[in-house]
Amino acid sequence: MRVIEQISQMQSWSERERCSGSRIALVPTMGFLHEGHLSLVREARSKGTRLAVSIFVNPAQFAPSEDYAAYPRDLDRDRYLLERESVDVVFCPSVAEMYPERYQTYVDVEEMGAPLCGAGRPGHFRGVATVVAKLFNIVRPHVAVFGQKDFQQLQIIRRLARDLNLDVEIVAHPTVREKDGLALSSRNSYLDPSERQAALCLYRALKVAESLVQRGENNCATILSAVTAEITREPRARVDYAELRDPESLKEVGRIERPTLLALAVWIGKARLIDNIILAPGRN
Ligand code: PAF
């Protein structure tokens, strides 16, 4: 497995592979890999003939008040795990390599980046869209795989690829969960054992919504009040948002008449956890 830190070397590798007919699959990550990332890697392996993983904790997607400095990192372990997955190349640039002095160009997917996580984290998706556009230009993948746990991010990246005519196929991979339903996330490492238990309220709330919709409920206000009640039964949980939105446009909906995104962000201690489900009337 090659480990590349320089943009020029990464671009040369991709150029060579493309010229020799390889199909490059990319999994962009911020490292501190868990089973969720590894399942993206395995999906990517099945989509291409060369497999690249990027590891870069992107400062542009963190506000100054957020956990950029504290974000968990373990590059040696990440490299070991990726080697075992037969990854061909790991791209792990420095911040100075990605954002050199006088850097000033950003990509903003304006409308879709504003609600949900964008409301509480202004500028977050501008940072995500910018780094993903840069990674696509550097690694030049034919296909890139993203997890559905970050549903808003996934849809923003799809929009970005369409709007900027980027020649890359975006593949969505289902959320990977622990046996008890907790969605895997690097930020789960912030949870102590009792918070880890408390964090299950997100999954329970998704299930409450799913069962209401299964039983024919389609009024969003009713569903959201049941979801919020389920989360707030957990004293250590603080709801950041619980919203029902169209999965494509991310616009708010009033009734569930077609597949609808239920997206949650909940603080448990110092961890802000997100999760989501698509509620489909008559199909759950
Ligand atoms: O989902 C993530 O880990 C990050 O937001 C991404 C897509 C790698 C961009 O930094």
Residues whose N, C-alpha, C, O or C-beta is under 5 A from the ligand:
A	BS01	PAF	P28 T29 M30 F56 N58 V128 V131
